Amino acid sequence: MVYNLPMASDGNGTRINIRSSDEIVGYLDDLAEIGIHGKTRTEVAKALIATQIERLIREGLLDRKIVV
């Protein structure tokens, strides 16, 4: 089964939908229970994506975007 994880805009971004497997959703739910990266699977997914993008910027694989 594939889940859509809506990542709603907080007014400072764009809403996206991510399709994910049961396994990934399970991991997101586990992390949400721990609460380190957020309290819902959507908050956890958003935090993990942001963390990995920041890592890729630091490693020089991505250039930082300047949003006007």
Order of alpha helices (4+ residues) and beta strands (2+ residues): beta-beta-alpha-alpha
